Amino acid sequence: MTKLIYEIDPHNRLIIQKGEGQAGIFGFRHVIEGRLKIGKDNALIYHIKAPSKAMARELNLPYQLKFKGSWSLTEEHDLRLTFDKWKRQRIGDELTLKGEIVKIDAHSLVFAVTQKTGEDTASIYSLGLEGSWRADDKNRLTFRVKREKNNYNLLVFDGMWEINRNHQIIYSYEKRITKRAKRRKRHSLLFKGFWNLTKREALTYQLDIKDRSTFDFRVGHGIIEGYAIKFETGIGISRRQRPVRKDIILYGRWRIKSGAGLIFEMRYGDGHVNEMLFEAEAKLINDYEIKFALKNSSGEDLGMAFTLSKTMLKGSGESFIRVLLSKEKRAIYIGSGFTW
């Protein structure tokens, strides 16, 4: 049976051509007017407008074509779908949608395409992929595109990410304005979440409270310097031979919260404040300084120890020092089980 060859032209229209038949001849290439859509399990659907009778007869077209395959991200940050085996398409063939990522949230990625609809007209619409966000073993940002049977495809954002003044992650990339243009336009994606530290040598940026979308970054030992926590890490980018070194610095203030533990309070902009909660071993080393050794909520050592003065504890320092002075060993374990 003669297979059909599919491609997307620079105007995001579907092109269909009959594959090589018994006579070794390829059929004519046909521009199929229609509209792209994302269906169940992130399958790509092309709704076809009424074709000519001759085209419909030659290609035997249905009202819509459904393409299944593996999603990926090109170097230009366009979406690419590589086909699975299907009776009307050839395995290994692919479609590349040209556009721009315009919105992200904890469980979706929205891609805008501009499609030519006439000689001087075009329409812009959005395609939404469902999934979750993760960091890979190179500390790159990735999006897991949900597929059927609990499978997923991986979109890898193979570039640097930064942290803005509100402690939010920003990923930036440059893209050619047109295929032949030398000028490039800069695009940025803002990830709104909050930081957490729950295990040694791993720093987490959570995009939702249910942990379905989290970036778990591999980092070195955290260093606490007053009102800042500093982590050294690296990002492995394909075009670089070695990982790019990066420092993650989180700024906030320390508090001791009665009945909870040691709090590192951070501001994320728009008045939003989030707390990193730690258990800790606290020891009074003189009359006005306390040494803390941090633990996670399971009591595991995080390998981070530091000293704070009572003035740095914003009002709770003096009362906590009185608690320590009341103990014979001038030391105490603070956490979920301790109330003062």
C-alpha positions in Angstrom: 0.0 0.0 0.0 1.3 3.4 -0.9 2.0 5.5 2.2 1.4 9.2 2.6 4.2 11.6 3.4 3.2 14.4 5.8 5.0 17.6 6.6 4.3 21.1 7.9 5.2 24.1 5.7 6.7 27.4 7.1 3.1 28.7 7.5 2.1 25.7 9.7 -0.1 24.2 7.0 -0.2 20.5 6.4 1.4 19.2 3.2 0.5 15.7 2.0 2.3 13.8 -0.8 1.8 10.2 -1.9 4.9 8.1 -1.2 6.8 6.1 -3.8 4.5 3.6 -5.5 5.2 0.5 -7.6 6.3 2.6 -10.5 8.8 4.5 -8.4 6.9 7.7 -8.8 5.9 10.2 -6.1 2.6 11.9 -6.2 1.8 15.6 -6.2 2.3 17.6 -3.0 -1.0 19.0 -1.8 -1.5 21.9 0.7 -4.3 20.9 3.0 -6.2 23.8 4.6 -7.2 23.1 8.2 -6.4 23.8 11.8 -4.1 22.2 14.4 -5.4 21.0 17.7 -4.1 18.9 20.7 -6.3 15.9 21.5 -6.5 13.3 24.2 -3.1 12.1 25.5 -1.5 15.0 23.7 -2.0 13.6 20.2 -1.8 16.1 17.4 -5.0 16.5 15.4 -5.4 18.3 12.1 -9.0 19.4 11.3 -9.4 19.5 7.5 -11.4 22.1 5.7 -13.5 20.8 2.8 -10.9 19.7 0.1 -11.6 19.7 -3.6 -13.3 16.6 -4.9 -10.2 15.6 -6.9 -8.0 15.9 -3.8 -10.4 14.0 -1.6 -10.7 11.2 -4.2 -6.9 10.9 -4.7 -5.9 11.0 -1.0 -9.1 9.5 0.6 -9.0 12.1 3.3 -11.2 11.9 6.5 -12.5 15.0 8.2 -9.5 15.0 10.6 -6.1 13.4 10.8 -4.8 12.2 14.2 -1.0 11.9 14.6 0.6 9.9 17.4 4.2 10.0 18.2 7.0 11.3 20.4 7.1 15.0 21.2 10.5 16.8 21.4 11.9 20.4 21.4 14.1 21.6 18.6 17.2 23.8 19.0 15.0 26.7 17.9 12.5 25.8 20.6 9.8 24.7 18.2 7.7 21.6 18.8 8.5 18.4 16.9 6.4 15.2 16.6 8.2 12.1 15.4 5.6 9.5 14.2 4.8 6.2 15.8 3.9 3.4 13.3 0.5 4.1 11.8 -1.3 2.8 8.7 -1.4 6.2 6.9 2.1 7.4 7.9 5.7 6.2 7.9 7.5 5.5 11.2 10.4 7.9 11.7 8.7 10.8 9.8 8.2 14.0 11.7 6.2 17.2 11.8 7.7 20.4 13.1 5.4 23.2 14.4 6.9 26.7 14.2 5.8 29.1 16.9 6.5 30.4 20.4 6.0 29.1 23.9 3.7 31.8 25.4 2.6 30.3 28.7 3.6 27.7 31.3 2.2 26.6 34.6 2.7 23.6 36.9 1.0 21.1 34.6 1.0 22.6 31.1 2.9 24.3 28.3 1.1 26.5 25.8 2.6 26.9 22.3 1.3 29.6 20.0 1.3 29.1 16.2 0.6 31.5 13.3 -1.1 29.8 10.4 -1.5 31.2 6.9 -5.2 31.1 5.9 -5.1 33.1 2.7 -2.9 35.2 0.5 -2.8 38.1 2.9 -4.4 36.6 6.0 -3.3 34.5 8.9 -4.7 33.3 12.2 -2.9 32.8 15.6 -4.1 30.2 18.1 -2.7 28.2 20.9 -1.9 24.5 21.4 -1.7 23.3 25.0 0.3 20.2 26.1 -0.4 18.6 29.5 2.3 17.1 31.6 4.7 17.9 34.5 8.1 19.6 35.0 11.3 18.0 36.2 15.0 18.6 36.3 17.2 16.0 34.6 20.5 14.7 35.8 22.3 17.6 34.2 20.2 20.2 36.1 18.4 21.2 32.9 14.7 22.0 32.9 12.4 19.5 31.2 8.7 19.0 30.6 7.2 15.6 30.6 4.5 15.5 28.0 1.8 13.1 29.1 0.9 10.2 26.8 -1.3 7.1 27.1 -0.6 4.2 29.5 1.3 6.4 31.9 4.1 7.1 29.4 5.6 10.5 28.6 7.8 12.3 26.2 10.6 14.7 27.3 11.0 18.3 26.1 14.5 19.3 27.1 15.2 23.0 27.6 18.9 22.8 26.7 20.1 26.2 28.0 20.8 28.3 31.1 18.3 29.3 33.6 18.6 32.2 36.1 16.9 33.3 39.4 15.4 36.8 39.5 15.2 39.1 42.5 11.9 37.4 43.6 13.6 34.0 43.8 11.8 32.8 40.7 13.3 30.8 37.9 13.6 32.4 34.5 14.6 30.4 31.4 15.6 32.5 28.3 16.4 31.6 24.8 16.9 33.3 21.4 15.0 32.4 18.2 15.3 33.5 14.6 12.5 35.8 13.6 12.2 34.1 10.2 14.0 31.0 8.7 16.5 33.1 6.7 16.8 36.1 9.1 20.0 36.7 10.9 18.3 38.7 13.7 17.1 36.8 16.7 14.4 37.6 19.2 14.9 36.9 22.9 12.1 35.0 24.8 11.8 34.3 28.5 9.7 31.8 30.5 8.9 32.6 34.2 8.4 29.6 36.6 6.5 30.6 39.7 7.2 28.3 42.6 8.9 28.1 45.9 12.2 26.6 47.2 12.6 23.8 49.6 15.5 21.8 51.1 14.5 18.3 52.3 17.6 16.2 51.5 21.3 16.5 51.4 22.9 17.8 48.2 19.6 18.4 46.5 17.7 21.7 46.3 14.0 21.6 45.2 11.9 24.2 43.4 8.3 23.2 43.7 5.7 24.5 41.2 2.8 23.0 43.0 2.1 21.9 46.6 1.4 18.3 45.6 5.0 17.7 44.3 3.8 16.7 40.9 5.9 19.3 39.2 9.3 19.9 40.9 12.8 20.7 39.9 15.2 18.7 42.1 18.6 20.3 41.4 21.8 18.5 42.3 23.9 20.9 44.4 27.0 21.0 46.6 26.8 21.6 50.4 24.9 24.7 51.3 26.8 27.5 52.9 24.9 29.9 55.2 26.1 33.4 55.5 23.9 35.6 57.6 20.7 36.2 55.7 21.6 34.1 52.7 22.0 30.4 51.8 24.4 29.7 48.9 24.6 26.6 46.8 27.1 25.8 44.1 25.9 23.7 41.2 26.4 23.2 37.4 24.2 23.0 34.4 25.1 20.6 31.6 24.4 22.2 28.2 24.8 20.1 25.1 26.9 22.8 23.2 29.3 23.0 26.2 32.0 20.4 26.9 31.8 21.0 30.6 28.9 21.9 32.9 28.4 25.7 33.4 29.0 26.6 37.0 26.2 28.4 38.7 25.6 29.8 42.2 22.1 29.7 43.7 21.7 32.3 46.4 18.5 32.5 48.5 17.9 35.5 50.6 15.6 35.7 53.6 15.4 35.9 57.4 15.6 33.4 60.1 13.0 32.9 62.8 12.2 30.3 65.5 8.6 29.3 65.3 7.0 27.9 68.5 5.9 24.4 68.0 7.4 24.1 64.5 11.2 24.7 64.4 13.7 26.9 62.6 12.2 28.9 59.8 13.9 30.6 56.8 11.4 33.1 55.5 11.6 34.2 51.8 9.8 36.8 49.8 8.7 35.9 46.2 7.2 39.2 45.1 3.6 40.5 45.1 3.6 40.2 48.9 4.0 36.4 48.8 6.1 34.9 51.6 7.0 31.3 51.9 8.8 29.5 54.7 11.4 26.8 54.6 11.0 24.7 57.7 13.9 22.9 59.4 14.5 20.8 62.5 17.8 21.6 64.1 20.1 21.0 67.0 20.6 24.3 68.7 23.5 25.1 71.1 24.3 28.2 72.9 28.0 29.0 72.4 28.0 32.3 74.4 25.5 34.7 75.9 24.2 36.0 72.6 25.0 33.5 69.8 23.3 30.2 68.9 24.8 27.4 66.7 22.4 25.5 64.6 22.9 22.1 62.8 20.1 21.6 60.3 18.0 18.5 59.9 15.2 17.7 57.5 11.7 16.7 58.7 12.8 13.1 59.1 15.7 14.1 61.3 18.4 13.5 58.7 21.5 15.7 58.8 21.6 18.2 55.9 25.3 18.9 56.4 24.7 22.6 57.2 25.7 24.3 60.4 25.8 28.0 61.1 25.8 30.6 63.9 23.2 33.3 64.5 23.2 36.2 67.0 20.0 36.9 68.9 19.6 40.1 66.9 19.4 38.1 63.7 16.5 36.1 64.9 14.2 39.1 64.8 12.7 39.2 68.3 12.7 35.5 69.0 16.4 35.3 69.7 16.3 36.6 73.3 13.4 34.4 74.4 15.1 31.4 72.8 18.3 32.1 74.5 16.4 32.1 77.8 15.1 28.7 77.0 18.7 27.4 76.3 20.0 29.0 79.5 17.3 27.1 81.4 18.8 23.8 80.3 21.8 22.4 82.0 23.6 21.5 78.7 22.7 24.8 77.0 21.6 22.8 74.0 18.2 21.6 72.7 16.7 19.9 69.6 14.0 22.0 67.9 11.4 20.6 65.5 7.9 19.3 65.2 8.1 17.7 68.6 9.4 20.6 70.6 7.3 23.5 71.9 8.6 26.5 73.8 
